[in-house]
Amino acid sequence: MVSAVRAFSRMPIIILSVRADEFDKVEALDRGANDYVVKPFGIAELMARIRAVLRAQGPKSACPRRNGSCSPSSPVTPTMC
Protein backbone atom coordinates (compact mmCIF):
# COMPACT_ATOMS: atom_id res chain seq x y z
CA MET A 1 0.00 0.00 0.00
CA VAL A 2 2.86 2.40 0.76
CA SER A 3 4.24 1.93 -2.74
CA ALA A 4 0.82 2.66 -4.25
CA VAL A 5 0.52 5.95 -2.34
CA ARG A 6 4.11 6.90 -3.19
CA ALA A 7 3.30 6.46 -6.89
CA PHE A 8 1.20 9.65 -6.81
CA SER A 9 1.86 11.47 -3.53
CA ARG A 10 4.67 12.72 -1.31
CA MET A 11 2.34 12.99 1.70
CA PRO A 12 4.09 11.80 4.87
CA ILE A 13 3.29 8.19 5.80
CA ILE A 14 3.65 6.86 9.35
CA ILE A 15 2.97 3.15 9.76
CA LEU A 16 1.23 2.11 13.00
CA SER A 17 1.58 -1.65 13.43
CA VAL A 18 1.67 -4.52 15.91
CA ARG A 19 4.43 -6.13 13.83
CA ALA A 20 7.73 -5.50 15.58
CA ASP A 21 9.97 -7.64 13.37
CA GLU A 22 12.90 -5.80 11.86
CA PHE A 23 12.00 -7.19 8.42
CA ASP A 24 8.54 -5.54 8.51
CA LYS A 25 9.97 -2.20 9.60
CA VAL A 26 12.70 -2.21 6.95
CA GLU A 27 10.27 -3.25 4.21
CA ALA A 28 7.82 -0.44 5.04
CA LEU A 29 10.59 2.16 5.21
CA ASP A 30 12.18 0.93 1.97
CA ARG A 31 8.80 1.18 0.22
CA GLY A 32 8.51 4.85 1.18
CA ALA A 33 7.13 5.14 4.71
CA ASN A 34 8.56 8.06 6.68
CA ASP A 35 8.31 6.35 10.06
CA TYR A 36 7.20 3.07 11.65
CA VAL A 37 5.68 2.93 15.13
CA VAL A 38 5.01 -0.35 16.92
CA LYS A 39 1.89 -0.66 19.11
CA PRO A 40 1.42 -0.06 21.93
CA PHE A 41 2.67 3.50 21.91
CA GLY A 42 1.84 6.66 23.81
CA ILE A 43 -0.04 9.56 22.27
CA ALA A 44 2.79 11.94 23.21
CA GLU A 45 5.27 9.77 21.28
CA LEU A 46 2.98 9.61 18.24
CA MET A 47 2.47 13.38 18.24
CA ALA A 48 6.25 13.93 18.51
CA ARG A 49 6.83 11.59 15.55
CA ILE A 50 4.18 13.42 13.50
CA ARG A 51 5.85 16.75 14.27
CA ALA A 52 9.26 15.31 13.31
CA VAL A 53 7.98 14.00 9.98
CA LEU A 54 6.30 17.33 9.19
CA ARG A 55 9.50 19.22 10.07
CA ALA A 56 11.51 16.97 7.77
CA GLN A 57 9.03 17.54 4.92
CA GLY A 58 9.37 21.31 5.17
CA PRO A 59 6.61 23.92 5.41
CA LYS A 60 5.20 23.72 1.87
CA SER A 61 5.05 19.95 1.48
CA ALA A 62 3.54 19.55 4.95
CA CYS A 63 0.71 21.85 3.97
CA PRO A 64 -2.58 19.94 3.68
CA ARG A 65 -4.08 22.47 1.28
CA ARG A 66 -3.53 21.70 -2.38
CA ASN A 67 -2.76 25.30 -3.38
CA GLY A 68 0.14 25.47 -0.90
CA SER A 69 -1.20 28.56 0.90
CA CYS A 70 -0.61 27.65 4.50
CA SER A 71 0.36 29.59 7.52
CA PRO A 72 1.87 28.10 10.68
CA SER A 73 -1.45 28.61 12.46
CA SER A 74 -3.47 26.72 9.82
CA PRO A 75 -5.19 23.71 11.36
CA VAL A 76 -4.28 20.33 9.88
CA THR A 77 -7.24 17.99 9.72
CA PRO A 78 -7.71 14.70 7.85
CA THR A 79 -10.54 16.16 5.77
CA MET A 80 -8.15 18.69 4.21
CA CYS A 81 -5.84 16.07 2.72
mmCIF file of the C-alpha atoms, coordinates in Angstrom:
data_MODEL
# 
_entry.id   MODEL 
# 
loop_
_atom_site.group_PDB 
_atom_site.id 
_atom_site.type_symbol 
_atom_site.label_atom_id 
_atom_site.label_alt_id 
_atom_site.label_comp_id 
_atom_site.label_asym_id 
_atom_site.label_entity_id 
_atom_site.label_seq_id 
_atom_site.pdbx_PDB_ins_code 
_atom_site.Cartn_x 
_atom_site.Cartn_y 
_atom_site.Cartn_z 
_atom_site.occupancy 
_atom_site.B_iso_or_equiv 
_atom_site.pdbx_formal_charge 
_atom_site.auth_seq_id 
_atom_site.auth_comp_id 
_atom_site.auth_asym_id 
_atom_site.auth_atom_id 
_atom_site.pdbx_PDB_model_num 
ATOM 1  C CA . MET A 1 1  ? 0.000   0.000  0.000  1.00 0.00 ? 1  MET A CA 1 
ATOM 2  C CA . VAL A 1 2  ? 2.856   2.405  0.763  1.00 0.00 ? 2  VAL A CA 1 
ATOM 3  C CA . SER A 1 3  ? 4.239   1.933  -2.738 1.00 0.00 ? 3  SER A CA 1 
ATOM 4  C CA . ALA A 1 4  ? 0.817   2.660  -4.246 1.00 0.00 ? 4  ALA A CA 1 
ATOM 5  C CA . VAL A 1 5  ? 0.517   5.949  -2.338 1.00 0.00 ? 5  VAL A CA 1 
ATOM 6  C CA . ARG A 1 6  ? 4.110   6.901  -3.195 1.00 0.00 ? 6  ARG A CA 1 
ATOM 7  C CA . ALA A 1 7  ? 3.304   6.462  -6.890 1.00 0.00 ? 7  ALA A CA 1 
ATOM 8  C CA . PHE A 1 8  ? 1.195   9.654  -6.811 1.00 0.00 ? 8  PHE A CA 1 
ATOM 9  C CA . SER A 1 9  ? 1.864   11.467 -3.528 1.00 0.00 ? 9  SER A CA 1 
ATOM 10 C CA . ARG A 1 10 ? 4.669   12.722 -1.312 1.00 0.00 ? 10 ARG A CA 1 
ATOM 11 C CA . MET A 1 11 ? 2.343   12.990 1.701  1.00 0.00 ? 11 MET A CA 1 
ATOM 12 C CA . PRO A 1 12 ? 4.086   11.799 4.873  1.00 0.00 ? 12 PRO A CA 1 
ATOM 13 C CA . ILE A 1 13 ? 3.294   8.186  5.804  1.00 0.00 ? 13 ILE A CA 1 
ATOM 14 C CA . ILE A 1 14 ? 3.648   6.865  9.345  1.00 0.00 ? 14 ILE A CA 1 
ATOM 15 C CA . ILE A 1 15 ? 2.971   3.146  9.755  1.00 0.00 ? 15 ILE A CA 1 
ATOM 16 C CA . LEU A 1 16 ? 1.235   2.110  12.997 1.00 0.00 ? 16 LEU A CA 1 
ATOM 17 C CA . SER A 1 17 ? 1.576   -1.648 13.425 1.00 0.00 ? 17 SER A CA 1 
ATOM 18 C CA . VAL A 1 18 ? 1.667   -4.515 15.906 1.00 0.00 ? 18 VAL A CA 1 
ATOM 19 C CA . ARG A 1 19 ? 4.427   -6.127 13.834 1.00 0.00 ? 19 ARG A CA 1 
ATOM 20 C CA . ALA A 1 20 ? 7.727   -5.503 15.584 1.00 0.00 ? 20 ALA A CA 1 
ATOM 21 C CA . ASP A 1 21 ? 9.970   -7.643 13.373 1.00 0.00 ? 21 ASP A CA 1 
ATOM 22 C CA . GLU A 1 22 ? 12.903  -5.798 11.864 1.00 0.00 ? 22 GLU A CA 1 
ATOM 23 C CA . PHE A 1 23 ? 11.998  -7.186 8.416  1.00 0.00 ? 23 PHE A CA 1 
ATOM 24 C CA . ASP A 1 24 ? 8.543   -5.542 8.511  1.00 0.00 ? 24 ASP A CA 1 
ATOM 25 C CA . LYS A 1 25 ? 9.971   -2.198 9.598  1.00 0.00 ? 25 LYS A CA 1 
ATOM 26 C CA . VAL A 1 26 ? 12.698  -2.212 6.946  1.00 0.00 ? 26 VAL A CA 1 
ATOM 27 C CA . GLU A 1 27 ? 10.269  -3.246 4.207  1.00 0.00 ? 27 GLU A CA 1 
ATOM 28 C CA . ALA A 1 28 ? 7.825   -0.435 5.040  1.00 0.00 ? 28 ALA A CA 1 
ATOM 29 C CA . LEU A 1 29 ? 10.592  2.160  5.210  1.00 0.00 ? 29 LEU A CA 1 
ATOM 30 C CA . ASP A 1 30 ? 12.179  0.933  1.975  1.00 0.00 ? 30 ASP A CA 1 
ATOM 31 C CA . ARG A 1 31 ? 8.797   1.179  0.221  1.00 0.00 ? 31 ARG A CA 1 
ATOM 32 C CA . GLY A 1 32 ? 8.514   4.849  1.175  1.00 0.00 ? 32 GLY A CA 1 
ATOM 33 C CA . ALA A 1 33 ? 7.132   5.145  4.709  1.00 0.00 ? 33 ALA A CA 1 
ATOM 34 C CA . ASN A 1 34 ? 8.564   8.059  6.679  1.00 0.00 ? 34 ASN A CA 1 
ATOM 35 C CA . ASP A 1 35 ? 8.307   6.350  10.063 1.00 0.00 ? 35 ASP A CA 1 
ATOM 36 C CA . TYR A 1 36 ? 7.198   3.071  11.651 1.00 0.00 ? 36 TYR A CA 1 
ATOM 37 C CA . VAL A 1 37 ? 5.683   2.931  15.133 1.00 0.00 ? 37 VAL A CA 1 
ATOM 38 C CA . VAL A 1 38 ? 5.007   -0.352 16.924 1.00 0.00 ? 38 VAL A CA 1 
ATOM 39 C CA . LYS A 1 39 ? 1.894   -0.664 19.106 1.00 0.00 ? 39 LYS A CA 1 
ATOM 40 C CA . PRO A 1 40 ? 1.417   -0.063 21.935 1.00 0.00 ? 40 PRO A CA 1 
ATOM 41 C CA . PHE A 1 41 ? 2.666   3.505  21.909 1.00 0.00 ? 41 PHE A CA 1 
ATOM 42 C CA . GLY A 1 42 ? 1.840   6.658  23.808 1.00 0.00 ? 42 GLY A CA 1 
ATOM 43 C CA . ILE A 1 43 ? -0.035  9.565  22.270 1.00 0.00 ? 43 ILE A CA 1 
ATOM 44 C CA . ALA A 1 44 ? 2.793   11.943 23.212 1.00 0.00 ? 44 ALA A CA 1 
ATOM 45 C CA . GLU A 1 45 ? 5.267   9.767  21.277 1.00 0.00 ? 45 GLU A CA 1 
ATOM 46 C CA . LEU A 1 46 ? 2.982   9.608  18.239 1.00 0.00 ? 46 LEU A CA 1 
ATOM 47 C CA . MET A 1 47 ? 2.474   13.382 18.241 1.00 0.00 ? 47 MET A CA 1 
ATOM 48 C CA . ALA A 1 48 ? 6.252   13.929 18.507 1.00 0.00 ? 48 ALA A CA 1 
ATOM 49 C CA . ARG A 1 49 ? 6.827   11.585 15.548 1.00 0.00 ? 49 ARG A CA 1 
ATOM 50 C CA . ILE A 1 50 ? 4.185   13.424 13.503 1.00 0.00 ? 50 ILE A CA 1 
ATOM 51 C CA . ARG A 1 51 ? 5.850   16.755 14.273 1.00 0.00 ? 51 ARG A CA 1 
ATOM 52 C CA . ALA A 1 52 ? 9.256   15.315 13.315 1.00 0.00 ? 52 ALA A CA 1 
ATOM 53 C CA . VAL A 1 53 ? 7.977   14.003 9.977  1.00 0.00 ? 53 VAL A CA 1 
ATOM 54 C CA . LEU A 1 54 ? 6.300   17.329 9.191  1.00 0.00 ? 54 LEU A CA 1 
ATOM 55 C CA . ARG A 1 55 ? 9.499   19.219 10.072 1.00 0.00 ? 55 ARG A CA 1 
ATOM 56 C CA . ALA A 1 56 ? 11.505  16.967 7.774  1.00 0.00 ? 56 ALA A CA 1 
ATOM 57 C CA . GLN A 1 57 ? 9.032   17.537 4.924  1.00 0.00 ? 57 GLN A CA 1 
ATOM 58 C CA . GLY A 1 58 ? 9.366   21.315 5.168  1.00 0.00 ? 58 GLY A CA 1 
ATOM 59 C CA . PRO A 1 59 ? 6.609   23.923 5.413  1.00 0.00 ? 59 PRO A CA 1 
ATOM 60 C CA . LYS A 1 60 ? 5.200   23.719 1.870  1.00 0.00 ? 60 LYS A CA 1 
ATOM 61 C CA . SER A 1 61 ? 5.047   19.952 1.476  1.00 0.00 ? 61 SER A CA 1 
ATOM 62 C CA . ALA A 1 62 ? 3.543   19.550 4.950  1.00 0.00 ? 62 ALA A CA 1 
ATOM 63 C CA . CYS A 1 63 ? 0.707   21.851 3.969  1.00 0.00 ? 63 CYS A CA 1 
ATOM 64 C CA . PRO A 1 64 ? -2.575  19.938 3.676  1.00 0.00 ? 64 PRO A CA 1 
ATOM 65 C CA . ARG A 1 65 ? -4.079  22.467 1.278  1.00 0.00 ? 65 ARG A CA 1 
ATOM 66 C CA . ARG A 1 66 ? -3.528  21.697 -2.385 1.00 0.00 ? 66 ARG A CA 1 
ATOM 67 C CA . ASN A 1 67 ? -2.763  25.295 -3.377 1.00 0.00 ? 67 ASN A CA 1 
ATOM 68 C CA . GLY A 1 68 ? 0.142   25.472 -0.899 1.00 0.00 ? 68 GLY A CA 1 
ATOM 69 C CA . SER A 1 69 ? -1.199  28.555 0.904  1.00 0.00 ? 69 SER A CA 1 
ATOM 70 C CA . CYS A 1 70 ? -0.608  27.650 4.503  1.00 0.00 ? 70 CYS A CA 1 
ATOM 71 C CA . SER A 1 71 ? 0.357   29.586 7.525  1.00 0.00 ? 71 SER A CA 1 
ATOM 72 C CA . PRO A 1 72 ? 1.868   28.099 10.681 1.00 0.00 ? 72 PRO A CA 1 
ATOM 73 C CA . SER A 1 73 ? -1.452  28.607 12.456 1.00 0.00 ? 73 SER A CA 1 
ATOM 74 C CA . SER A 1 74 ? -3.467  26.721 9.820  1.00 0.00 ? 74 SER A CA 1 
ATOM 75 C CA . PRO A 1 75 ? -5.195  23.707 11.359 1.00 0.00 ? 75 PRO A CA 1 
ATOM 76 C CA . VAL A 1 76 ? -4.280  20.326 9.877  1.00 0.00 ? 76 VAL A CA 1 
ATOM 77 C CA . THR A 1 77 ? -7.237  17.988 9.715  1.00 0.00 ? 77 THR A CA 1 
ATOM 78 C CA . PRO A 1 78 ? -7.712  14.696 7.854  1.00 0.00 ? 78 PRO A CA 1 
ATOM 79 C CA . THR A 1 79 ? -10.543 16.164 5.774  1.00 0.00 ? 79 THR A CA 1 
ATOM 80 C CA . MET A 1 80 ? -8.149  18.693 4.214  1.00 0.00 ? 80 MET A CA 1 
ATOM 81 C CA . CYS A 1 81 ? -5.845  16.067 2.724  1.00 0.00 ? 81 CYS A CA 1 
# 
